[in-house]
Amino acid sequence: MDFEQTIMELLVHSGSARSSALMALQRARAGDFVGAQEMMDESRAATREAHGIQTTLIGMDEGCGKLQINLITVHAQDHLMNAMVIQDLAGDMIELYRRLPEESAMQDQEESLA
C-alpha cells in the first residue's frame, strides 16, 4: 500500500463528506428537505469511506509509532474530524429548518437567490 496515496484518499473522502454536509444545509435552508437528506446520505457514505481508511492506518500503526506522522497526515485527520463535526451540526440545523414555518423557509430561499 502506498502510504501517501492512502492519506490523499483520506483527504478526498473527508473533503467530500464536509462539502456534502454543507450542501445539505443549503438545501434545507431553501426548504428542499429531500435534497438535504440525499446530501447527508452522501456525506455519511464519504465519512464511512474515510473512517475505513483511518481504521486501516490505525491498525497498521498498532499504537507503536510504526507509521510516519507528518503534516499531511495530521491535515488528513483534521479534515475527517471537521467533516464529522459539521455532519453532526448539519443534522441538528436541518431539523431546525424543518421546524420553521413554511413561509420563513420561502423567505430564506428568496434571499439566497437574490
Secondary structure, 3 states (H helix, E strand, C coil): CCHHHHHHHHHHHHHHHHHHHHHHHHHHHCCCHHHHHHHHHHHHHHHHHHHHHHHHHHHHHCCCCCCCCCHHHHHHHHHHHHHHHHHHHHHHHHHHHHHCCHHHHHHHHHHHHC
